[in-house]
Amino acid sequence: MKVGTDGVLLGAWAQLKEAFSILDIGTGTGLIALQIAQKWYAEVIDALEIEDAAYEQAVENFEQSDWGDRLFCYHASFNEFVSEMENEKYDFIISNPPFYTSTVKEDTVVSARLKARHVESLSYEELLKGTAKLLAEKGECAYIIPFKEEASFLKIASNYNLYPNRITRVKGTEKAEIKRSLLQLSFQEVKPEFSELVIEIKRHVYTQEYIDLVQDFYLKM
């Protein structure tokens, strides 16, 4: 799996005051967990990945990083993980969850990448229900989802007493439609802070706001 803009955005955008323990759900090759380790000092940074090749790559990436002593990847589904770790609580939970909600699938074997990105592998309901079980009372969680899914995602979240405190809507260019929603939630019901982020002025010419947000994670930006 290539490094995608969505994962980089979420890892760069997420905010927390302090945390002892952090969980990255569906880490892929470990991108967001590595960003978190670079940004913040948390003693425990756990990651979870179900797909075999991605899990192996994440473990290798963690071991080769400067923060390998704080990073650990579990090879399991989220539902299995929740069942095993229900008594554990994380101060911060982060996830770039599956995007595809369409019920239309190919009859042929679904590729590992498509499976990893398909909502059937982890529904929003399962994600938010599990998050609510694993999140500390004063903890926070952050996600990036398609903008068209924002209202339904937040409605599901409210069923588990999770409420937004930050919402940033992302556009490719100034004139483009809103494509993604960055959401940070907690158990505290507050008036959320709204903002908008435009990524590019034109193709491969980035806005200063985007550069300021993500430049710490790119070698060339």
C-alpha positions as CSV (number, residue, x, y, z in Angstrom):
1,M,0.0,0.0,0.0
2,K,1.4,3.4,-1.0
3,V,1.6,6.3,1.3
4,G,-1.7,8.2,0.8
5,T,-2.6,11.8,1.4
6,D,-5.5,10.8,3.7
7,G,-3.3,9.0,6.2
8,V,-0.7,11.8,6.2
9,L,-3.4,14.4,6.6
10,L,-4.9,12.6,9.6
11,G,-1.6,11.9,11.3
12,A,-0.6,15.5,10.9
13,W,-4.0,17.0,11.8
14,A,-4.8,15.0,15.0
15,Q,-4.2,16.9,18.2
16,L,-3.9,15.9,21.8
17,K,-2.6,17.5,25.0
18,E,-0.9,14.5,26.4
19,A,-1.4,10.7,26.2
20,F,0.2,7.7,27.8
21,S,-1.3,5.2,25.4
22,I,-2.4,5.5,21.7
23,L,-4.0,3.0,19.3
24,D,-3.9,3.2,15.5
25,I,-6.7,1.0,14.0
26,G,-6.0,-0.4,10.6
27,T,-2.4,0.9,10.5
28,G,-1.6,-0.5,7.0
29,T,2.2,-0.2,6.8
30,G,2.3,1.8,10.0
31,L,2.2,5.4,8.5
32,I,0.0,7.0,11.1
33,A,1.5,5.2,14.1
34,L,4.9,6.4,12.9
35,Q,3.6,10.0,12.5
36,I,2.2,9.9,16.0
37,A,5.5,8.6,17.5
38,Q,7.3,11.4,15.7
39,K,4.8,14.1,16.9
40,W,4.2,13.1,20.5
41,Y,5.8,11.2,23.3
42,A,3.4,8.5,24.3
43,E,4.9,5.5,26.2
44,V,2.6,3.0,24.4
45,I,1.7,3.3,20.7
46,D,-0.2,0.2,19.6
47,A,-1.2,-0.5,16.0
48,L,-3.6,-3.0,14.6
49,E,-3.6,-4.6,11.1
50,I,-5.4,-7.6,9.7
51,E,-3.9,-7.9,6.3
52,D,-0.8,-10.2,6.3
53,A,1.6,-8.3,4.0
54,A,0.7,-4.9,5.5
55,Y,1.2,-6.2,9.0
56,E,4.7,-7.6,8.2
57,Q,5.6,-4.3,6.5
58,A,4.4,-2.3,9.5
59,V,6.5,-4.4,11.9
60,E,9.5,-3.9,9.8
61,N,8.9,-0.2,9.5
62,F,8.5,0.1,13.3
63,E,11.7,-1.8,13.9
64,Q,13.7,0.4,11.5
65,S,12.3,3.6,12.9
66,D,13.7,5.8,15.7
67,W,10.7,5.0,17.9
68,G,10.6,1.2,17.7
69,D,10.7,0.8,21.5
70,R,7.3,2.5,21.8
71,L,5.6,0.9,18.8
72,F,3.9,-2.5,18.7
73,C,1.7,-4.0,16.0
74,Y,-1.0,-6.6,16.6
75,H,-2.1,-8.9,13.8
76,A,-5.8,-9.4,14.3
77,S,-9.2,-8.0,13.3
78,F,-10.6,-5.1,15.3
79,N,-13.4,-7.2,16.7
80,E,-10.9,-9.8,18.0
81,F,-8.8,-7.1,19.4
82,V,-11.7,-5.5,21.3
83,S,-12.7,-8.8,22.7
84,E,-9.2,-9.5,24.0
85,M,-8.4,-5.9,25.2
86,E,-11.8,-4.7,26.5
87,N,-10.4,-3.9,29.9
88,E,-7.6,-1.8,28.4
89,K,-8.1,1.9,27.9
90,Y,-6.4,4.2,25.4
91,D,-6.0,7.9,25.8
92,F,-6.1,8.5,22.1
93,I,-7.5,6.3,19.2
94,I,-6.9,7.1,15.6
95,S,-8.0,5.5,12.4
96,N,-8.1,5.9,8.6
97,P,-11.1,3.5,8.3
98,P,-12.4,1.7,5.2
99,F,-14.0,4.1,2.7
100,Y,-16.1,1.9,0.4
101,T,-19.7,1.6,1.6
102,S,-21.1,0.3,-1.7
103,T,-22.6,-3.2,-1.6
104,V,-21.5,-3.8,-5.2
105,K,-18.5,-6.2,-5.2
106,E,-16.8,-8.2,-7.9
107,D,-17.6,-11.9,-7.9
108,T,-13.9,-12.7,-8.2
109,V,-11.6,-12.8,-5.3
110,V,-11.3,-9.3,-3.8
111,S,-7.7,-8.0,-3.7
112,A,-6.1,-7.5,-0.3
113,R,-6.0,-3.7,-0.8
114,L,-9.7,-3.6,-1.8
115,K,-10.6,-5.8,1.2
116,A,-8.6,-3.5,3.5
117,R,-10.4,-0.4,2.1
118,H,-13.9,-2.0,1.9
119,V,-16.3,-1.1,4.7
120,E,-17.3,-4.7,5.1
121,S,-13.9,-5.5,6.6
122,L,-14.8,-3.0,9.4
123,S,-18.1,-1.1,9.4
124,Y,-18.4,2.3,11.0
125,E,-20.8,0.8,13.5
126,E,-18.1,-1.8,14.6
127,L,-15.4,0.8,14.6
128,L,-17.2,3.3,16.8
129,K,-18.7,0.7,19.1
130,G,-15.2,-0.8,19.7
131,T,-13.6,2.7,20.0
132,A,-16.1,3.6,22.8
133,K,-15.2,0.4,24.7
134,L,-11.4,1.0,24.4
135,L,-11.3,4.8,24.9
136,A,-10.5,6.3,28.3
137,E,-13.1,8.5,29.9
138,K,-11.2,11.7,29.0
139,G,-9.7,10.3,25.8
140,E,-10.2,11.4,22.3
141,C,-10.4,9.7,18.9
142,A,-9.7,11.0,15.3
143,Y,-10.8,9.8,11.9
144,I,-10.7,10.8,8.2
145,I,-13.8,9.8,6.2
146,P,-15.5,10.8,3.0
147,F,-17.4,14.1,3.5
148,K,-20.6,12.4,2.2
149,E,-20.4,10.0,5.1
150,E,-19.9,12.7,7.8
151,A,-23.5,13.0,9.0
152,S,-24.2,9.3,9.2
153,F,-20.8,8.7,10.9
154,L,-21.5,11.3,13.5
155,K,-25.0,9.9,14.1
156,I,-23.5,6.5,14.7
157,A,-20.9,8.0,17.0
158,S,-23.5,9.8,19.1
159,N,-25.2,6.4,19.8
160,Y,-22.0,5.5,21.7
161,N,-21.7,9.0,23.4
162,L,-18.9,10.1,21.1
163,Y,-19.3,13.8,20.0
164,P,-17.2,15.9,17.7
165,N,-14.9,18.7,19.1
166,R,-13.0,19.4,15.9
167,I,-14.2,19.1,12.2
168,T,-12.0,20.1,9.2
169,R,-13.4,19.6,5.8
170,V,-10.9,19.0,3.0
171,K,-11.0,20.2,-0.6
172,G,-8.5,19.3,-3.4
173,T,-8.6,22.9,-4.7
174,E,-10.5,26.1,-3.8
175,K,-13.2,25.4,-6.5
176,A,-13.5,21.7,-5.9
177,E,-16.2,20.0,-3.9
178,I,-15.4,19.0,-0.3
179,K,-13.9,15.5,-0.5
180,R,-13.0,14.5,3.1
181,S,-13.9,15.2,6.7
182,L,-11.3,15.1,9.5
183,L,-13.1,14.4,12.8
184,Q,-11.9,14.4,16.3
185,L,-14.3,13.2,19.0
186,S,-14.6,12.6,22.7
187,F,-17.2,11.6,25.3
188,Q,-17.6,15.4,26.1
189,E,-20.4,17.0,24.2
190,V,-19.1,20.5,23.2
191,K,-19.6,23.0,20.4
192,P,-17.2,21.7,17.7
193,E,-14.6,23.9,16.0
194,F,-15.1,24.0,12.2
195,S,-12.5,24.7,9.6
196,E,-11.7,24.1,6.0
197,L,-8.5,22.9,4.4
198,V,-7.6,23.3,0.7
199,I,-4.7,21.1,-0.5
200,E,-3.6,22.5,-3.8
201,I,-3.6,25.9,-5.6
202,K,-3.1,23.9,-8.8
203,R,-1.7,20.4,-9.6
204,H,1.4,19.8,-7.4
205,V,1.4,23.4,-6.2
206,Y,0.3,23.2,-2.5
207,T,-1.3,25.8,-0.3
208,Q,0.8,27.2,2.5
209,E,-1.8,25.9,5.0
210,Y,-1.3,22.4,3.7
211,I,2.5,22.7,3.7
212,D,2.5,24.0,7.2
213,L,0.4,21.0,8.3
214,V,2.3,18.2,6.7
215,Q,5.9,19.3,6.0
216,D,7.3,17.6,9.1
217,F,6.5,14.3,7.5
218,Y,7.9,14.7,4.0
219,L,11.5,14.8,3.0
220,K,10.7,17.2,0.2
221,M,7.9,19.7,0.8
